[in-house]
Every structure is written in C-alpha cells, then in structure tokens.
C-alpha cells in the first residue's frame, strides 16, 4: 500500500523509481538494489550509478545518505552528471573525497 494521498497507487510519480545500498570502502559492490544495473568506481569517493530502466528524462529527484562517517567535522554528498539513466555521487569528509557505504534512491517519471 501507499501512504500517498493519491488515489492511484503504483504510478511513477507516487513510487520510487530506483534504490541502492552500496559500498566503496572495501571494493565497489551493491549490497541490495532495485532497478540498478551497475556501479562504476570513478576514483576515491566518486561513484557512477547506472539504471536498468531509465527515467523519462533527466528531470527527477535523487535522495541519498551515507551510512559510514569517519569524521564528525563535516561531510557532504553531491550528485552530478545526471542523465535519464545515470548519475554520479561524490562524497567528501572534511573537504577530502572519501569512500564509504551509501544509500541512493531516485523518484520521478
């Protein structure tokens, strides 16, 4: 079931299009996922995510978080290079690109 106020359940605007839990701190690997084709290691702290079934266009929302954090002095996760079937994330701790464990999801048509 959906907690959405929409009367139609399962439309692309009401549900997640893709999600992934993955790690890059001991090799790049998908732990669990939905509609994710592959991950690409783009260097320390940088990962490319490719979808099995693309969005209609590049105008969708990406949500994410890191699971591990080595430092409490500050961190940030940025998304770039977004197309209908791909995006990249970069994770920084204290201004330095860092590997870790992450969750990412996409929403939209």
C-alpha positions as CSV (number, residue, x, y, z in Angstrom):
1,X,0.0,0.0,0.0
2,X,1.0,3.6,-0.3
3,X,0.8,6.4,2.3
4,X,0.4,8.8,-0.6
5,X,-2.9,10.8,-0.8
6,X,-3.1,9.8,-4.4
7,X,-6.0,7.5,-5.3
8,X,-3.8,5.7,-7.8
9,X,-1.1,3.5,-6.4
10,X,2.0,2.5,-8.4
11,X,2.3,5.4,-10.7
12,X,5.9,6.6,-11.3
13,X,5.2,9.9,-9.6
14,X,4.0,8.1,-6.5
15,X,6.7,5.5,-6.0
16,X,10.4,5.0,-6.0
17,X,12.0,4.5,-9.4
18,X,15.3,3.0,-8.1
19,X,17.2,2.5,-4.9
20,X,20.5,1.1,-4.0
21,X,22.6,0.4,-0.9
22,X,26.2,0.0,-1.8
23,X,29.8,0.3,-0.5
24,X,33.0,1.6,-1.9
25,X,35.2,1.3,1.1
26,X,36.2,-2.4,0.5
27,X,35.7,-2.6,-3.2
28,X,32.7,-1.3,-5.1
29,X,29.7,-3.5,-4.5
30,X,25.9,-3.4,-4.4
31,X,24.5,-4.8,-1.2
32,X,20.9,-4.5,-2.2
33,X,19.1,-2.6,-5.0
34,X,16.1,-2.1,-7.2
35,X,16.4,-1.0,-10.9
36,X,20.1,-0.5,-10.6
37,X,22.2,-2.0,-13.4
38,X,25.7,-1.3,-12.2
39,X,28.1,0.9,-10.2
40,X,31.3,2.4,-11.6
41,X,34.2,3.3,-9.4
42,X,35.3,6.7,-10.6
43,X,38.1,7.1,-8.0
44,X,38.2,7.6,-4.3
45,X,34.8,9.0,-3.1
46,X,33.3,9.0,-6.5
47,X,30.8,6.5,-7.9
48,X,28.7,6.3,-11.1
49,X,25.2,4.7,-10.8
50,X,23.5,3.2,-13.9
51,X,19.8,2.3,-14.1
52,X,18.3,-0.7,-15.7
53,X,15.1,1.1,-16.8
54,X,15.8,4.9,-17.3
55,X,13.7,7.8,-16.3
56,X,11.8,9.6,-19.0
57,X,14.3,12.4,-18.9
58,X,17.0,13.9,-16.5
59,X,14.4,15.9,-14.5
60,X,14.0,13.6,-11.5
61,X,14.9,13.7,-7.8
62,X,17.8,11.9,-6.2
63,X,17.9,11.3,-2.5
64,X,20.7,9.7,-0.6
65,X,22.7,9.4,2.6
66,X,26.0,7.9,3.8
67,X,26.0,5.1,6.3
68,X,29.6,5.3,7.5
69,X,31.2,8.5,8.6
70,X,34.8,8.5,9.8
71,X,34.8,12.1,10.9
72,X,32.2,14.3,12.7
73,X,33.8,17.5,11.5
74,X,31.7,17.7,8.3
75,X,30.6,15.8,5.3
76,X,28.8,16.3,2.0
77,X,27.4,14.1,-0.8
78,X,27.0,15.7,-4.2
79,X,25.3,14.4,-7.3
80,X,26.4,15.4,-10.8
81,X,26.3,14.1,-14.4
82,X,22.6,13.3,-14.2
83,X,21.0,11.8,-17.3
84,X,17.9,9.7,-17.7
85,X,19.8,6.5,-16.9
86,X,22.9,7.6,-14.9
87,X,24.2,9.9,-12.2
88,X,27.4,10.3,-10.2
89,X,27.9,10.9,-6.5
90,X,30.9,12.4,-4.8
91,X,31.4,12.0,-1.0
92,X,33.6,14.4,1.0
93,X,34.6,14.3,4.6
94,X,36.5,17.4,5.9
95,X,36.9,18.5,2.3
96,X,38.5,15.2,1.1
97,X,37.0,12.7,-1.2
98,X,36.3,9.5,0.9
99,X,34.9,6.0,0.2
100,X,32.2,4.6,2.4
101,X,28.7,3.0,2.5
102,X,25.8,4.7,0.9
103,X,22.1,4.7,0.1
104,X,20.7,6.3,-3.0
105,X,17.2,6.5,-4.5
106,X,15.6,8.2,-7.5
107,X,12.0,9.4,-7.8
108,X,10.1,10.7,-10.8
109,X,8.9,9.8,-14.3
